[in-house]
Amino acid sequence: MNCELYNEMMQQFHDGELEKAKEPFIFTHLAECEECREFFKSMSFISSSIQMEVKDFPQRIDEKVFGKIRTISDKNSLLFSPRKIPTLVSCALGIIIIIMSVFIFDSETEYKQEMHLALKQIRYQNEKINLLMNTMPEVRVRSKLSDATIIQGNRQVTQ
């Protein structure tokens, strides 16, 4: 047999996948081949290092990590979590500002309409006053410091 086949068998041995019946063939070949012995030693070192790391690895770490993730996501899903308060306050202020703007705009529009109506009434009254003033007879007033005399048409009135 060639060394490549034995190398595959050694890898299966370290992975725990080799049949028990083939183990004597590996060890017989290792006694004869220096190169394969070095490969077996390096595979044994790697395998033992991995097993030591697995022993040092905490039990049930995946459950602890996933539990922590669930706890964090539960905290983040709360509506009034401390991290979301500034966002909620900003949204509330934005809504208040929008409502006030709509109210002010509506009030301003209402005041504009009232002002427009008042100006129409003032113009109408001004036209009536001008009409009345133009229809009245002409009056001249002469006055002295002591008395005022109004001359109207042919008559004189003293006050």
Sine and cosine of phi, psi and omega as CSV:
sin_phi,cos_phi,sin_psi,cos_psi,sin_omega,cos_omega
0.00,0.00,0.48,-0.88,0.00,-1.00
-1.00,-0.06,0.22,-0.98,-0.10,-1.00
-0.94,0.34,-0.47,0.88,-0.01,-1.00
-0.90,0.44,-0.65,0.76,0.03,-1.00
-0.90,0.43,-0.66,0.75,0.03,-1.00
-0.92,0.39,-0.59,0.81,0.04,-1.00
-0.89,0.46,-0.66,0.75,0.05,-1.00
-0.89,0.45,-0.67,0.74,0.00,-1.00
-0.90,0.43,-0.60,0.80,0.03,-1.00
-0.91,0.41,-0.64,0.77,0.04,-1.00
-0.90,0.43,-0.66,0.75,0.06,-1.00
-0.90,0.43,-0.60,0.80,0.03,-1.00
-0.88,0.48,-0.73,0.69,-0.02,-1.00
-0.94,0.34,-0.45,0.90,0.04,-1.00
-0.99,0.12,-0.18,0.98,-0.04,-1.00
0.98,0.18,0.40,0.92,-0.06,-1.00
-0.94,-0.34,-0.02,1.00,-0.06,-1.00
-1.00,0.08,0.64,-0.77,0.05,-1.00
-0.93,0.37,0.58,-0.82,-0.03,-1.00
-0.89,0.46,-0.49,0.87,-0.04,-1.00
-0.93,0.36,-0.40,0.92,-0.04,-1.00
-1.00,-0.02,-0.18,0.98,-0.02,-1.00
-0.88,0.48,-0.66,0.75,0.01,-1.00
-0.87,0.49,-0.53,0.85,0.02,-1.00
-0.91,0.42,-0.64,0.77,0.00,-1.00
-0.89,0.45,-0.75,0.66,-0.09,-1.00
-0.93,0.36,-0.50,0.86,0.08,-1.00
-0.92,0.39,-0.68,0.73,0.01,-1.00
-0.92,0.38,-0.61,0.79,0.02,-1.00
-0.89,0.46,-0.54,0.84,0.02,-1.00
-0.92,0.38,-0.45,0.90,-0.06,-1.00
-0.99,-0.13,-0.46,0.89,-0.16,-0.99
-0.91,-0.42,0.89,-0.46,0.00,-1.00
-0.93,0.38,-0.65,0.76,-0.03,-1.00
-0.88,0.48,-0.71,0.71,0.01,-1.00
-0.93,0.36,-0.55,0.84,0.07,-1.00
-0.88,0.47,-0.67,0.74,0.03,-1.00
-0.90,0.43,-0.66,0.75,0.04,-1.00
-0.89,0.46,-0.68,0.74,0.00,-1.00
-0.89,0.45,-0.65,0.76,0.03,-1.00
-0.89,0.46,-0.70,0.71,-0.01,-1.00
-0.91,0.41,-0.62,0.78,0.06,-1.00
-0.90,0.43,-0.64,0.77,0.02,-1.00
-0.90,0.43,-0.67,0.74,0.02,-1.00
-0.89,0.46,-0.72,0.70,0.01,-1.00
-0.89,0.46,-0.70,0.71,-0.01,-1.00
-0.89,0.45,-0.69,0.73,0.00,-1.00
-0.93,0.36,-0.58,0.81,0.04,-1.00
-0.90,0.44,-0.68,0.74,0.02,-1.00
-0.90,0.43,-0.68,0.74,0.00,-1.00
-0.90,0.44,-0.60,0.80,0.04,-1.00
-0.92,0.40,-0.65,0.76,0.03,-1.00
-0.90,0.44,-0.63,0.77,0.01,-1.00
-0.91,0.41,-0.62,0.78,0.04,-1.00
-0.91,0.41,-0.61,0.80,0.02,-1.00
-0.96,0.28,-0.35,0.94,-0.02,-1.00
-0.95,0.32,0.79,-0.61,-0.06,-1.00
-0.88,0.47,0.59,-0.81,0.04,-1.00
-0.92,0.39,0.61,-0.79,0.10,-1.00
0.84,0.55,0.56,0.83,0.00,-1.00
-0.89,0.46,-0.59,0.81,-0.02,-1.00
-0.90,0.44,-0.62,0.78,0.03,-1.00
-0.92,0.40,-0.63,0.78,0.02,-1.00
-0.90,0.43,-0.69,0.73,-0.01,-1.00
-0.91,0.42,-0.74,0.67,-0.01,-1.00
-0.91,0.41,-0.57,0.82,0.07,-1.00
-0.90,0.44,-0.66,0.75,0.03,-1.00
-0.91,0.42,-0.66,0.75,0.03,-1.00
-0.89,0.46,-0.68,0.73,0.04,-1.00
-0.88,0.47,-0.66,0.75,0.00,-1.00
-0.89,0.46,-0.70,0.72,0.01,-1.00
-0.91,0.42,-0.68,0.73,-0.01,-1.00
-0.93,0.37,-0.54,0.84,0.07,-1.00
-0.91,0.41,-0.64,0.76,0.04,-1.00
-0.91,0.42,-0.64,0.77,-0.01,-1.00
-0.95,0.31,-0.42,0.91,-0.03,-1.00
-0.99,0.16,-0.20,0.98,0.05,-1.00
-0.90,0.45,0.63,-0.78,-0.03,-1.00
-0.94,0.35,-0.63,0.78,-0.07,-1.00
-0.94,-0.35,0.71,0.71,0.05,-1.00
-0.96,0.29,0.45,-0.89,-0.03,-1.00
-0.84,0.55,-0.47,0.88,-0.01,-1.00
-0.97,0.24,-0.35,0.94,-0.06,-1.00
-0.99,-0.13,-0.14,0.99,-0.05,-1.00
-0.87,0.50,-0.74,0.68,0.02,-1.00
-0.86,0.51,-0.61,0.79,0.02,-1.00
-0.91,0.42,-0.69,0.72,0.00,-1.00
-0.90,0.43,-0.65,0.76,0.02,-1.00
-0.90,0.43,-0.67,0.74,0.02,-1.00
-0.89,0.46,-0.68,0.73,0.03,-1.00
-0.90,0.44,-0.68,0.73,0.00,-1.00
-0.89,0.46,-0.69,0.72,0.02,-1.00
-0.90,0.44,-0.63,0.77,0.05,-1.00
-0.88,0.48,-0.68,0.73,0.01,-1.00
-0.91,0.41,-0.67,0.74,0.02,-1.00
-0.88,0.47,-0.68,0.73,0.00,-1.00
-0.90,0.44,-0.65,0.76,0.02,-1.00
-0.90,0.44,-0.71,0.71,0.00,-1.00
-0.89,0.46,-0.69,0.72,0.01,-1.00
-0.90,0.43,-0.63,0.78,0.02,-1.00
-0.89,0.45,-0.67,0.74,0.03,-1.00
-0.90,0.43,-0.68,0.73,0.01,-1.00
-0.89,0.45,-0.71,0.70,-0.01,-1.00
-0.91,0.42,-0.67,0.74,0.02,-1.00
-0.89,0.46,-0.68,0.74,0.01,-1.00
-0.91,0.42,-0.68,0.73,0.03,-1.00
-0.90,0.43,-0.66,0.75,0.00,-1.00
-0.90,0.44,-0.65,0.76,0.04,-1.00
-0.90,0.43,-0.66,0.75,0.02,-1.00
-0.90,0.44,-0.69,0.72,0.02,-1.00
-0.91,0.43,-0.60,0.80,0.05,-1.00
-0.88,0.48,-0.69,0.73,0.01,-1.00
-0.90,0.43,-0.68,0.73,0.02,-1.00
-0.89,0.45,-0.66,0.75,0.01,-1.00
-0.90,0.44,-0.67,0.74,0.02,-1.00
-0.89,0.46,-0.68,0.73,0.04,-1.00
-0.90,0.43,-0.69,0.73,0.01,-1.00
-0.89,0.46,-0.66,0.75,0.03,-1.00
-0.90,0.44,-0.62,0.79,0.06,-1.00
-0.88,0.47,-0.68,0.74,0.01,-1.00
-0.90,0.43,-0.66,0.75,0.02,-1.00
-0.89,0.45,-0.69,0.73,0.03,-1.00
-0.88,0.47,-0.68,0.73,0.01,-1.00
-0.89,0.46,-0.71,0.70,0.02,-1.00
-0.91,0.41,-0.61,0.79,0.03,-1.00
-0.90,0.45,-0.67,0.75,0.05,-1.00
-0.89,0.45,-0.64,0.77,0.03,-1.00
-0.90,0.44,-0.69,0.73,0.00,-1.00
-0.89,0.46,-0.71,0.70,0.03,-1.00
-0.88,0.48,-0.65,0.76,0.02,-1.00
-0.89,0.45,-0.70,0.71,0.04,-1.00
-0.89,0.45,-0.67,0.75,-0.03,-1.00
-0.91,0.41,-0.59,0.81,-0.01,-1.00
-0.97,0.26,-0.40,0.92,-0.01,-1.00
-1.00,0.02,-0.25,0.97,0.00,-1.00
-0.97,0.22,0.49,-0.87,0.05,-1.00
-0.93,0.37,0.39,-0.92,-0.03,-1.00
-0.95,0.30,0.68,-0.73,-0.03,-1.00
-0.82,-0.57,0.69,-0.72,0.10,-1.00
-0.91,-0.41,0.62,-0.79,0.00,-1.00
-0.86,-0.51,0.79,-0.61,0.14,-0.99
-0.87,-0.49,0.70,-0.72,0.01,-1.00
-0.57,-0.82,0.46,-0.89,0.14,-0.99
-0.88,-0.47,0.14,-0.99,-0.03,-1.00
-0.90,0.43,-0.53,0.85,-0.07,-1.00
-1.00,0.10,-0.61,0.79,0.00,-1.00
-0.57,-0.82,0.40,-0.92,0.01,-1.00
-0.92,-0.39,0.72,-0.70,-0.03,-1.00
-0.86,-0.50,0.77,-0.63,0.05,-1.00
-0.95,-0.32,0.84,-0.54,0.02,-1.00
-0.97,-0.25,0.86,-0.52,-0.04,-1.00
-0.79,-0.62,0.87,-0.49,-0.02,-1.00
0.83,0.56,-0.85,-0.53,0.00,-1.00
-0.99,-0.11,-0.16,0.99,-0.07,-1.00
-0.98,-0.19,0.41,-0.91,0.07,-1.00
-0.89,-0.46,0.73,-0.68,0.04,-1.00
-0.86,-0.51,0.76,-0.64,-0.01,-1.00
-0.93,-0.37,0.67,-0.74,0.03,-1.00
-0.90,-0.43,0.00,0.00,0.00,0.00
